[in-house]
């Protein structure tokens, strides 16, 4: 059903800023600040019913003791694809990019798809000529488009989906060729 989304709210600790940006782009309501202390994270998780995602084993254990949902990201997981795979497995999250359900990677505000004319003065002319879809953040006033970095994003998401399919018994590339 278009326009109907399961609301998953998370809070990510200060060691996982890159992961927070990825989750936001995927449409998940993700609180993150480099300045948040463990107590702030626990309070926010309780107040807003947020899932904690952390590299801090002590914080993870305190969250579990408080009956909070928490995902521990071990230090050996350094690649974003590894982290996203773990989170998708633990929480059952979709790792699909939905252009109508994405958030600002900087401020977590929901992004709006806007016509070129609306953002023409905010992006370089060559960008305006090259791309057709633009997203706008009404909070921090940033404009986004699927630029050169999009290939890296797509490739990373495909790696995660492939891993998840293998683990859940979904079709692998070898099975789909038979």
C-alpha positions in Angstrom: 0.0 0.0 0.0 1.6 3.3 -1.1 1.8 5.9 1.6 1.3 3.4 4.5 4.5 2.6 6.4 5.4 0.8 9.5 7.0 3.3 11.8 10.3 2.2 13.2 12.0 4.6 15.5 15.6 4.2 16.5 18.2 6.0 18.5 21.8 5.4 17.4 24.8 6.0 19.6 27.6 8.5 18.9 29.9 5.9 17.4 27.5 5.1 14.6 26.9 8.4 12.8 27.4 6.9 9.3 24.9 4.2 10.1 22.4 6.8 11.3 22.6 8.6 7.9 22.0 5.4 6.1 18.9 4.5 8.2 17.5 8.0 7.6 17.9 7.7 3.8 16.1 4.3 4.1 13.2 6.2 5.7 13.7 5.2 9.4 13.1 7.8 12.1 16.6 7.9 13.5 17.7 10.1 16.4 21.5 10.7 16.5 23.8 13.2 18.0 27.5 13.0 18.7 26.8 14.7 22.0 24.3 12.2 23.3 25.4 10.4 26.4 24.2 6.9 27.5 21.6 8.4 29.8 20.2 10.6 27.1 19.9 7.6 24.8 18.1 5.5 27.4 15.7 8.3 28.2 14.9 9.0 24.6 14.4 5.2 24.0 11.9 5.1 26.9 10.1 8.4 26.1 9.7 7.8 22.3 9.6 3.9 22.2 12.8 3.9 20.2 15.1 0.9 19.5 18.7 1.5 20.6 21.5 0.7 18.1 24.9 0.8 19.8 28.5 -0.2 19.7 28.6 0.2 23.5 28.2 -3.3 25.1 27.5 -1.7 28.5 24.8 0.5 27.1 23.3 -2.5 25.3 23.2 -4.5 28.5 21.6 -1.6 30.5 19.0 -1.2 27.8 18.1 -4.9 28.0 17.9 -4.7 31.8 15.4 -1.9 31.3 13.4 -4.1 28.9 14.3 -1.8 26.0 14.9 -3.2 22.5 18.6 -2.9 21.6 20.8 -4.0 18.8 24.5 -4.4 19.6 26.9 -3.7 16.7 30.2 -5.5 17.5 33.4 -3.6 16.8 34.5 -6.0 14.2 31.6 -4.9 12.0 33.1 -1.9 10.3 31.5 -2.0 6.9 28.1 -0.4 6.4 26.8 -3.4 4.6 27.6 -5.6 7.6 25.9 -3.3 10.0 22.7 -3.0 7.8 22.6 -6.8 7.4 22.8 -7.3 11.1 20.1 -4.7 11.8 17.8 -6.0 9.1 18.1 -9.5 10.5 17.6 -8.5 14.1 14.7 -6.1 13.5 13.2 -7.4 10.3 13.7 -4.1 8.6 13.4 -3.6 4.9 16.5 -2.4 3.2 14.7 -1.0 0.1 15.1 2.6 -0.8 11.6 4.2 -1.3 11.9 7.6 -2.9 8.6 8.6 -1.3 9.7 7.7 2.2 13.1 9.0 2.9 14.6 11.4 5.5 17.3 14.0 5.6 20.6 12.3 6.4 21.6 15.4 8.4 18.5 16.3 10.5 16.1 13.3 10.2 13.3 15.5 8.8 11.1 13.7 6.2 12.1 14.8 2.7 9.7 15.9 0.0 10.0 15.2 -3.7 9.9 18.6 -5.4 9.7 19.9 -8.9 12.8 21.2 -10.6 11.4 24.7 -10.8 11.1 24.8 -7.0 14.8 24.2 -6.4 16.3 25.7 -9.5 18.0 28.5 -7.6 19.4 26.0 -5.0 21.4 23.7 -7.2 24.1 24.2 -9.9 22.6 24.4 -13.5 24.5 21.3 -14.5 22.8 19.3 -11.7 19.4 20.7 -12.7 20.0 19.6 -16.3 21.3 16.1 -15.5 18.8 14.9 -12.9 15.0 14.8 -12.8 14.2 13.8 -9.2 15.0 16.1 -6.3 14.3 15.9 -2.6 14.0 18.9 -0.3 14.4 19.2 3.5 12.1 21.9 4.7 14.0 22.0 8.1 17.6 22.4 7.0 16.9 23.5 3.5 19.1 21.0 1.8 18.4 19.6 -1.7 19.3 16.0 -2.6 19.4 14.0 -5.8 20.7 10.6 -6.9 24.2 11.9 -7.9 27.4 10.0 -8.6 27.4 8.5 -5.1 24.1 6.7 -5.8 25.9 3.8 -7.5 27.7 3.1 -4.2 24.5 3.3 -2.3 22.7 1.0 -4.7 25.6 -1.5 -4.7 25.7 -1.5 -0.9 21.9 -2.1 -0.6 22.1 -5.0 -3.2 24.9 -6.6 -1.2 22.7 -6.5 2.0 19.7 -7.8 0.2 21.7 -10.7 -1.3 23.0 -11.6 2.1 19.6 -11.5 3.6 18.2 -13.7 0.8 20.9 -16.3 1.4 20.2 -16.4 5.1 16.4 -16.6 4.8 16.5 -19.2 2.1 15.3 -16.7 -0.5 16.4 -17.1 -4.1 20.2 -16.7 -4.6 21.6 -15.9 -8.0 22.6 -19.5 -8.5 19.1 -20.7 -7.8 17.5 -18.2 -10.1 19.7 -19.4 -13.0 18.5 -23.1 -12.7 
